[in-house]
């Protein structure tokens, strides 16, 4: 009986010293400065607009500087804006980008902007872009994204004579 107990303790000690499975590495970056986020939108929804008014497919690009972003959805719904943003890492493979969109400077009204990125690898994954008026979700665009160091140029995009 004593030999069986010693064998059990020896086996337990051997298995407890075996290497533990490696932790998954983080895919979400800690900074987006200098990056371009291109979202290929495949679905759109809104709590305030009928489905037939939504353009459900297209692309949007978001260009990131130190604390500002330029969001260009000209090829989706025609919108574009510049805003400051904050970056939250929700998990090791997901980040949330929050910002405010000035809507009416006279009334000091703004909309909330949120992009949620879930990374399948270091450069791509699934994205949701949401715009809120208070608690009401004005619009949400869902699709897949690619993240790159593509440079931003107004001339290339034909946006030299627009006011932002």
mmCIF file of the C-alpha atoms, coordinates in Angstrom:
data_MODEL
# 
_entry.id   MODEL 
# 
loop_
_atom_site.group_PDB 
_atom_site.id 
_atom_site.type_symbol 
_atom_site.label_atom_id 
_atom_site.label_alt_id 
_atom_site.label_comp_id 
_atom_site.label_asym_id 
_atom_site.label_entity_id 
_atom_site.label_seq_id 
_atom_site.pdbx_PDB_ins_code 
_atom_site.Cartn_x 
_atom_site.Cartn_y 
_atom_site.Cartn_z 
_atom_site.occupancy 
_atom_site.B_iso_or_equiv 
_atom_site.pdbx_formal_charge 
_atom_site.auth_seq_id 
_atom_site.auth_comp_id 
_atom_site.auth_asym_id 
_atom_site.auth_atom_id 
_atom_site.pdbx_PDB_model_num 
ATOM 1   C CA . UNK A 1 1   ? 0.000   0.000  0.000   1.00 0.00 ? 1   UNK A CA 1 
ATOM 2   C CA . UNK A 1 2   ? 2.854   2.356  0.870   1.00 0.00 ? 2   UNK A CA 1 
ATOM 3   C CA . UNK A 1 3   ? 4.435   1.773  -2.569  1.00 0.00 ? 3   UNK A CA 1 
ATOM 4   C CA . UNK A 1 4   ? 1.141   2.662  -4.305  1.00 0.00 ? 4   UNK A CA 1 
ATOM 5   C CA . UNK A 1 5   ? 0.843   5.920  -2.349  1.00 0.00 ? 5   UNK A CA 1 
ATOM 6   C CA . UNK A 1 6   ? 4.450   6.836  -3.175  1.00 0.00 ? 6   UNK A CA 1 
ATOM 7   C CA . UNK A 1 7   ? 3.851   6.035  -6.869  1.00 0.00 ? 7   UNK A CA 1 
ATOM 8   C CA . UNK A 1 8   ? 0.712   8.223  -6.875  1.00 0.00 ? 8   UNK A CA 1 
ATOM 9   C CA . UNK A 1 9   ? 2.585   11.135 -5.238  1.00 0.00 ? 9   UNK A CA 1 
ATOM 10  C CA . UNK A 1 10  ? 5.470   10.754 -7.716  1.00 0.00 ? 10  UNK A CA 1 
ATOM 11  C CA . UNK A 1 11  ? 3.104   10.788 -10.706 1.00 0.00 ? 11  UNK A CA 1 
ATOM 12  C CA . UNK A 1 12  ? 1.248   13.777 -9.289  1.00 0.00 ? 12  UNK A CA 1 
ATOM 13  C CA . UNK A 1 13  ? 4.537   15.662 -8.859  1.00 0.00 ? 13  UNK A CA 1 
ATOM 14  C CA . UNK A 1 14  ? 5.621   14.863 -12.433 1.00 0.00 ? 14  UNK A CA 1 
ATOM 15  C CA . UNK A 1 15  ? 2.325   16.002 -14.010 1.00 0.00 ? 15  UNK A CA 1 
ATOM 16  C CA . UNK A 1 16  ? 2.112   19.139 -11.894 1.00 0.00 ? 16  UNK A CA 1 
ATOM 17  C CA . UNK A 1 17  ? 5.570   20.230 -13.125 1.00 0.00 ? 17  UNK A CA 1 
ATOM 18  C CA . UNK A 1 18  ? 4.681   19.860 -16.824 1.00 0.00 ? 18  UNK A CA 1 
ATOM 19  C CA . UNK A 1 19  ? 4.525   23.142 -18.755 1.00 0.00 ? 19  UNK A CA 1 
ATOM 20  C CA . UNK A 1 20  ? 1.223   24.980 -18.758 1.00 0.00 ? 20  UNK A CA 1 
ATOM 21  C CA . UNK A 1 21  ? -0.378  25.850 -22.094 1.00 0.00 ? 21  UNK A CA 1 
ATOM 22  C CA . UNK A 1 22  ? 0.947   29.149 -23.395 1.00 0.00 ? 22  UNK A CA 1 
ATOM 23  C CA . UNK A 1 23  ? -1.227  32.234 -23.025 1.00 0.00 ? 23  UNK A CA 1 
ATOM 24  C CA . UNK A 1 24  ? -2.568  33.635 -26.297 1.00 0.00 ? 24  UNK A CA 1 
ATOM 25  C CA . UNK A 1 25  ? -0.644  36.682 -27.398 1.00 0.00 ? 25  UNK A CA 1 
ATOM 26  C CA . UNK A 1 26  ? -2.390  40.036 -27.684 1.00 0.00 ? 26  UNK A CA 1 
ATOM 27  C CA . UNK A 1 27  ? -3.448  41.031 -31.194 1.00 0.00 ? 27  UNK A CA 1 
ATOM 28  C CA . UNK A 1 28  ? -4.912  44.460 -30.429 1.00 0.00 ? 28  UNK A CA 1 
ATOM 29  C CA . UNK A 1 29  ? -2.405  47.321 -30.749 1.00 0.00 ? 29  UNK A CA 1 
ATOM 30  C CA . UNK A 1 30  ? -1.841  49.735 -27.887 1.00 0.00 ? 30  UNK A CA 1 
ATOM 31  C CA . UNK A 1 31  ? -1.669  52.757 -30.223 1.00 0.00 ? 31  UNK A CA 1 
ATOM 32  C CA . UNK A 1 32  ? -3.297  53.617 -33.560 1.00 0.00 ? 32  UNK A CA 1 
ATOM 33  C CA . UNK A 1 33  ? -1.218  56.737 -34.291 1.00 0.00 ? 33  UNK A CA 1 
ATOM 34  C CA . UNK A 1 34  ? -0.226  56.798 -37.965 1.00 0.00 ? 34  UNK A CA 1 
ATOM 35  C CA . UNK A 1 35  ? -2.565  53.932 -38.826 1.00 0.00 ? 35  UNK A CA 1 
ATOM 36  C CA . UNK A 1 36  ? -5.426  53.686 -41.335 1.00 0.00 ? 36  UNK A CA 1 
ATOM 37  C CA . UNK A 1 37  ? -8.493  51.606 -40.546 1.00 0.00 ? 37  UNK A CA 1 
ATOM 38  C CA . UNK A 1 38  ? -10.487 50.508 -43.593 1.00 0.00 ? 38  UNK A CA 1 
ATOM 39  C CA . UNK A 1 39  ? -13.876 48.962 -42.857 1.00 0.00 ? 39  UNK A CA 1 
ATOM 40  C CA . UNK A 1 40  ? -15.733 47.033 -45.545 1.00 0.00 ? 40  UNK A CA 1 
ATOM 41  C CA . UNK A 1 41  ? -19.324 47.487 -44.348 1.00 0.00 ? 41  UNK A CA 1 
ATOM 42  C CA . UNK A 1 42  ? -21.663 44.580 -45.056 1.00 0.00 ? 42  UNK A CA 1 
ATOM 43  C CA . UNK A 1 43  ? -24.641 45.521 -42.862 1.00 0.00 ? 43  UNK A CA 1 
ATOM 44  C CA . UNK A 1 44  ? -26.186 48.673 -41.385 1.00 0.00 ? 44  UNK A CA 1 
ATOM 45  C CA . UNK A 1 45  ? -28.959 49.258 -38.868 1.00 0.00 ? 45  UNK A CA 1 
ATOM 46  C CA . UNK A 1 46  ? -30.631 52.209 -37.208 1.00 0.00 ? 46  UNK A CA 1 
ATOM 47  C CA . UNK A 1 47  ? -33.087 52.875 -34.407 1.00 0.00 ? 47  UNK A CA 1 
ATOM 48  C CA . UNK A 1 48  ? -34.327 56.086 -36.073 1.00 0.00 ? 48  UNK A CA 1 
ATOM 49  C CA . UNK A 1 49  ? -34.076 55.540 -39.837 1.00 0.00 ? 49  UNK A CA 1 
ATOM 50  C CA . UNK A 1 50  ? -36.062 53.049 -41.912 1.00 0.00 ? 50  UNK A CA 1 
ATOM 51  C CA . UNK A 1 51  ? -33.963 50.236 -43.433 1.00 0.00 ? 51  UNK A CA 1 
ATOM 52  C CA . UNK A 1 52  ? -34.612 51.448 -46.997 1.00 0.00 ? 52  UNK A CA 1 
ATOM 53  C CA . UNK A 1 53  ? -32.874 54.783 -46.192 1.00 0.00 ? 53  UNK A CA 1 
ATOM 54  C CA . UNK A 1 54  ? -29.699 53.054 -45.032 1.00 0.00 ? 54  UNK A CA 1 
ATOM 55  C CA . UNK A 1 55  ? -26.953 52.302 -47.484 1.00 0.00 ? 55  UNK A CA 1 
ATOM 56  C CA . UNK A 1 56  ? -25.931 48.958 -46.075 1.00 0.00 ? 56  UNK A CA 1 
ATOM 57  C CA . UNK A 1 57  ? -22.762 48.327 -48.050 1.00 0.00 ? 57  UNK A CA 1 
ATOM 58  C CA . UNK A 1 58  ? -19.648 50.365 -48.795 1.00 0.00 ? 58  UNK A CA 1 
ATOM 59  C CA . UNK A 1 59  ? -16.367 51.338 -47.183 1.00 0.00 ? 59  UNK A CA 1 
ATOM 60  C CA . UNK A 1 60  ? -15.225 53.770 -44.546 1.00 0.00 ? 60  UNK A CA 1 
ATOM 61  C CA . UNK A 1 61  ? -11.694 54.832 -43.679 1.00 0.00 ? 61  UNK A CA 1 
ATOM 62  C CA . UNK A 1 62  ? -10.480 56.179 -40.366 1.00 0.00 ? 62  UNK A CA 1 
ATOM 63  C CA . UNK A 1 63  ? -7.068  57.871 -40.174 1.00 0.00 ? 63  UNK A CA 1 
ATOM 64  C CA . UNK A 1 64  ? -5.440  58.230 -36.753 1.00 0.00 ? 64  UNK A CA 1 
ATOM 65  C CA . UNK A 1 65  ? -3.113  60.937 -35.450 1.00 0.00 ? 65  UNK A CA 1 
ATOM 66  C CA . UNK A 1 66  ? -1.880  61.312 -31.848 1.00 0.00 ? 66  UNK A CA 1 
ATOM 67  C CA . UNK A 1 67  ? -5.231  62.202 -30.302 1.00 0.00 ? 67  UNK A CA 1 
ATOM 68  C CA . UNK A 1 68  ? -7.420  62.952 -33.331 1.00 0.00 ? 68  UNK A CA 1 
ATOM 69  C CA . UNK A 1 69  ? -8.986  60.865 -36.022 1.00 0.00 ? 69  UNK A CA 1 
ATOM 70  C CA . UNK A 1 70  ? -10.437 61.663 -39.416 1.00 0.00 ? 70  UNK A CA 1 
ATOM 71  C CA . UNK A 1 71  ? -13.377 59.429 -40.332 1.00 0.00 ? 71  UNK A CA 1 
ATOM 72  C CA . UNK A 1 72  ? -14.257 59.329 -44.045 1.00 0.00 ? 72  UNK A CA 1 
ATOM 73  C CA . UNK A 1 73  ? -17.392 57.390 -45.027 1.00 0.00 ? 73  UNK A CA 1 
ATOM 74  C CA . UNK A 1 74  ? -17.796 59.121 -48.404 1.00 0.00 ? 74  UNK A CA 1 
ATOM 75  C CA . UNK A 1 75  ? -18.103 55.687 -50.063 1.00 0.00 ? 75  UNK A CA 1 
ATOM 76  C CA . UNK A 1 76  ? -20.712 54.539 -47.537 1.00 0.00 ? 76  UNK A CA 1 
ATOM 77  C CA . UNK A 1 77  ? -23.134 57.247 -46.448 1.00 0.00 ? 77  UNK A CA 1 
ATOM 78  C CA . UNK A 1 78  ? -21.305 60.436 -47.418 1.00 0.00 ? 78  UNK A CA 1 
ATOM 79  C CA . UNK A 1 79  ? -20.336 61.387 -43.868 1.00 0.00 ? 79  UNK A CA 1 
ATOM 80  C CA . UNK A 1 80  ? -16.938 62.572 -42.698 1.00 0.00 ? 80  UNK A CA 1 
ATOM 81  C CA . UNK A 1 81  ? -15.691 64.237 -39.547 1.00 0.00 ? 81  UNK A CA 1 
ATOM 82  C CA . UNK A 1 82  ? -12.670 64.998 -37.402 1.00 0.00 ? 82  UNK A CA 1 
ATOM 83  C CA . UNK A 1 83  ? -12.751 64.345 -33.673 1.00 0.00 ? 83  UNK A CA 1 
ATOM 84  C CA . UNK A 1 84  ? -10.555 63.644 -30.688 1.00 0.00 ? 84  UNK A CA 1 
ATOM 85  C CA . UNK A 1 85  ? -10.687 60.061 -29.506 1.00 0.00 ? 85  UNK A CA 1 
ATOM 86  C CA . UNK A 1 86  ? -9.795  57.767 -26.678 1.00 0.00 ? 86  UNK A CA 1 
ATOM 87  C CA . UNK A 1 87  ? -8.646  54.199 -27.057 1.00 0.00 ? 87  UNK A CA 1 
ATOM 88  C CA . UNK A 1 88  ? -9.671  51.470 -24.638 1.00 0.00 ? 88  UNK A CA 1 
ATOM 89  C CA . UNK A 1 89  ? -8.340  47.947 -24.747 1.00 0.00 ? 89  UNK A CA 1 
ATOM 90  C CA . UNK A 1 90  ? -11.279 45.858 -23.655 1.00 0.00 ? 90  UNK A CA 1 
ATOM 91  C CA . UNK A 1 91  ? -9.508  42.509 -24.057 1.00 0.00 ? 91  UNK A CA 1 
ATOM 92  C CA . UNK A 1 92  ? -6.196  41.430 -25.551 1.00 0.00 ? 92  UNK A CA 1 
ATOM 93  C CA . UNK A 1 93  ? -7.888  41.047 -28.957 1.00 0.00 ? 93  UNK A CA 1 
ATOM 94  C CA . UNK A 1 94  ? -10.451 43.868 -28.865 1.00 0.00 ? 94  UNK A CA 1 
ATOM 95  C CA . UNK A 1 95  ? -10.194 47.649 -28.691 1.00 0.00 ? 95  UNK A CA 1 
ATOM 96  C CA . UNK A 1 96  ? -12.880 50.300 -28.442 1.00 0.00 ? 96  UNK A CA 1 
ATOM 97  C CA . UNK A 1 97  ? -12.420 53.764 -29.932 1.00 0.00 ? 97  UNK A CA 1 
ATOM 98  C CA . UNK A 1 98  ? -14.625 56.513 -28.447 1.00 0.00 ? 98  UNK A CA 1 
ATOM 99  C CA . UNK A 1 99  ? -15.123 60.074 -29.663 1.00 0.00 ? 99  UNK A CA 1 
ATOM 100 C CA . UNK A 1 100 ? -17.616 62.920 -30.054 1.00 0.00 ? 100 UNK A CA 1 
ATOM 101 C CA . UNK A 1 101 ? -18.946 64.265 -33.358 1.00 0.00 ? 101 UNK A CA 1 
ATOM 102 C CA . UNK A 1 102 ? -19.918 67.954 -33.230 1.00 0.00 ? 102 UNK A CA 1 
ATOM 103 C CA . UNK A 1 103 ? -23.405 68.209 -34.766 1.00 0.00 ? 103 UNK A CA 1 
ATOM 104 C CA . UNK A 1 104 ? -24.681 71.708 -33.982 1.00 0.00 ? 104 UNK A CA 1 
ATOM 105 C CA . UNK A 1 105 ? -22.226 74.227 -32.487 1.00 0.00 ? 105 UNK A CA 1 
ATOM 106 C CA . UNK A 1 106 ? -25.005 76.739 -31.697 1.00 0.00 ? 106 UNK A CA 1 
ATOM 107 C CA . UNK A 1 107 ? -26.883 74.219 -29.547 1.00 0.00 ? 107 UNK A CA 1 
ATOM 108 C CA . UNK A 1 108 ? -23.616 72.664 -28.352 1.00 0.00 ? 108 UNK A CA 1 
ATOM 109 C CA . UNK A 1 109 ? -24.955 69.292 -29.479 1.00 0.00 ? 109 UNK A CA 1 
ATOM 110 C CA . UNK A 1 110 ? -22.741 66.348 -30.331 1.00 0.00 ? 110 UNK A CA 1 
ATOM 111 C CA . UNK A 1 111 ? -23.118 62.679 -31.138 1.00 0.00 ? 111 UNK A CA 1 
ATOM 112 C CA . UNK A 1 112 ? -21.110 59.871 -29.577 1.00 0.00 ? 112 UNK A CA 1 
ATOM 113 C CA . UNK A 1 113 ? -18.925 57.807 -31.886 1.00 0.00 ? 113 UNK A CA 1 
ATOM 114 C CA . UNK A 1 114 ? -17.733 54.294 -31.024 1.00 0.00 ? 114 UNK A CA 1 
ATOM 115 C CA . UNK A 1 115 ? -15.772 51.786 -33.085 1.00 0.00 ? 115 UNK A CA 1 
ATOM 116 C CA . UNK A 1 116 ? -15.300 48.295 -31.717 1.00 0.00 ? 116 UNK A CA 1 
ATOM 117 C CA . UNK A 1 117 ? -12.552 46.248 -33.353 1.00 0.00 ? 117 UNK A CA 1 
ATOM 118 C CA . UNK A 1 118 ? -12.222 42.522 -32.723 1.00 0.00 ? 118 UNK A CA 1 
ATOM 119 C CA . UNK A 1 119 ? -8.923  41.257 -34.131 1.00 0.00 ? 119 UNK A CA 1 
ATOM 120 C CA . UNK A 1 120 ? -8.634  37.843 -35.787 1.00 0.00 ? 120 UNK A CA 1 
ATOM 121 C CA . UNK A 1 121 ? -4.961  38.607 -36.455 1.00 0.00 ? 121 UNK A CA 1 
ATOM 122 C CA . UNK A 1 122 ? -2.720  41.664 -36.019 1.00 0.00 ? 122 UNK A CA 1 
ATOM 123 C CA . UNK A 1 123 ? -4.057  43.463 -39.117 1.00 0.00 ? 123 UNK A CA 1 
ATOM 124 C CA . UNK A 1 124 ? -7.688  42.390 -39.611 1.00 0.00 ? 124 UNK A CA 1 
ATOM 125 C CA . UNK A 1 125 ? -10.907 41.318 -37.983 1.00 0.00 ? 125 UNK A CA 1 
ATOM 126 C CA . UNK A 1 126 ? -14.509 42.434 -37.455 1.00 0.00 ? 126 UNK A CA 1 
ATOM 127 C CA . UNK A 1 127 ? -15.625 45.999 -36.829 1.00 0.00 ? 127 UNK A CA 1 
ATOM 128 C CA . UNK A 1 128 ? -18.746 47.754 -35.600 1.00 0.00 ? 128 UNK A CA 1 
ATOM 129 C CA . UNK A 1 129 ? -19.074 51.541 -35.964 1.00 0.00 ? 129 UNK A CA 1 
ATOM 130 C CA . UNK A 1 130 ? -21.888 53.120 -33.933 1.00 0.00 ? 130 UNK A CA 1 
ATOM 131 C CA . UNK A 1 131 ? -23.179 56.689 -33.675 1.00 0.00 ? 131 UNK A CA 1 
ATOM 132 C CA . UNK A 1 132 ? -25.378 57.618 -30.707 1.00 0.00 ? 132 UNK A CA 1 
ATOM 133 C CA . UNK A 1 133 ? -27.603 60.600 -29.939 1.00 0.00 ? 133 UNK A CA 1 
ATOM 134 C CA . UNK A 1 134 ? -27.670 60.289 -26.174 1.00 0.00 ? 134 UNK A CA 1 
ATOM 135 C CA . UNK A 1 135 ? -28.840 56.707 -25.557 1.00 0.00 ? 135 UNK A CA 1 
ATOM 136 C CA . UNK A 1 136 ? -30.390 56.300 -29.020 1.00 0.00 ? 136 UNK A CA 1 
ATOM 137 C CA . UNK A 1 137 ? -28.331 54.406 -31.588 1.00 0.00 ? 137 UNK A CA 1 
ATOM 138 C CA . UNK A 1 138 ? -28.641 56.567 -34.700 1.00 0.00 ? 138 UNK A CA 1 
ATOM 139 C CA . UNK A 1 139 ? -26.753 54.168 -36.941 1.00 0.00 ? 139 UNK A CA 1 
ATOM 140 C CA . UNK A 1 140 ? -24.510 51.104 -36.702 1.00 0.00 ? 140 UNK A CA 1 
ATOM 141 C CA . UNK A 1 141 ? -22.323 49.735 -39.487 1.00 0.00 ? 141 UNK A CA 1 
ATOM 142 C CA . UNK A 1 142 ? -20.853 46.229 -39.270 1.00 0.00 ? 142 UNK A CA 1 
ATOM 143 C CA . UNK A 1 143 ? -18.248 44.552 -41.409 1.00 0.00 ? 143 UNK A CA 1 
ATOM 144 C CA . UNK A 1 144 ? -14.651 43.437 -41.590 1.00 0.00 ? 144 UNK A CA 1 
ATOM 145 C CA . UNK A 1 145 ? -11.600 45.654 -41.319 1.00 0.00 ? 145 UNK A CA 1 
ATOM 146 C CA . UNK A 1 146 ? -7.963  45.917 -42.230 1.00 0.00 ? 146 UNK A CA 1 
ATOM 147 C CA . UNK A 1 147 ? -5.493  48.029 -40.290 1.00 0.00 ? 147 UNK A CA 1 
ATOM 148 C CA . UNK A 1 148 ? -2.411  49.350 -42.076 1.00 0.00 ? 148 UNK A CA 1 
ATOM 149 C CA . UNK A 1 149 ? 0.142   52.152 -42.161 1.00 0.00 ? 149 UNK A CA 1 
ATOM 150 C CA . UNK A 1 150 ? -1.336  53.524 -45.393 1.00 0.00 ? 150 UNK A CA 1 
ATOM 151 C CA . UNK A 1 151 ? -0.638  57.283 -45.631 1.00 0.00 ? 151 UNK A CA 1 
ATOM 152 C CA . UNK A 1 152 ? -3.521  59.755 -45.616 1.00 0.00 ? 152 UNK A CA 1 
ATOM 153 C CA . UNK A 1 153 ? -3.677  62.332 -48.387 1.00 0.00 ? 153 UNK A CA 1 
ATOM 154 C CA . UNK A 1 154 ? -6.541  64.698 -49.081 1.00 0.00 ? 154 UNK A CA 1 
ATOM 155 C CA . UNK A 1 155 ? -5.430  65.149 -52.684 1.00 0.00 ? 155 UNK A CA 1 
ATOM 156 C CA . UNK A 1 156 ? -5.572  61.454 -53.463 1.00 0.00 ? 156 UNK A CA 1 
ATOM 157 C CA . UNK A 1 157 ? -9.124  61.222 -52.161 1.00 0.00 ? 157 UNK A CA 1 
ATOM 158 C CA . UNK A 1 158 ? -10.316 64.333 -54.015 1.00 0.00 ? 158 UNK A CA 1 
ATOM 159 C CA . UNK A 1 159 ? -11.200 66.157 -50.809 1.00 0.00 ? 159 UNK A CA 1 
ATOM 160 C CA . UNK A 1 160 ? -9.182  69.333 -51.199 1.00 0.00 ? 160 UNK A CA 1 
ATOM 161 C CA . UNK A 1 161 ? -12.148 71.703 -51.432 1.00 0.00 ? 161 UNK A CA 1 
ATOM 162 C CA . UNK A 1 162 ? -14.244 70.361 -48.589 1.00 0.00 ? 162 UNK A CA 1 
ATOM 163 C CA . UNK A 1 163 ? -14.745 71.899 -45.161 1.00 0.00 ? 163 UNK A CA 1 
ATOM 164 C CA . UNK A 1 164 ? -14.249 69.572 -42.205 1.00 0.00 ? 164 UNK A CA 1 
# 
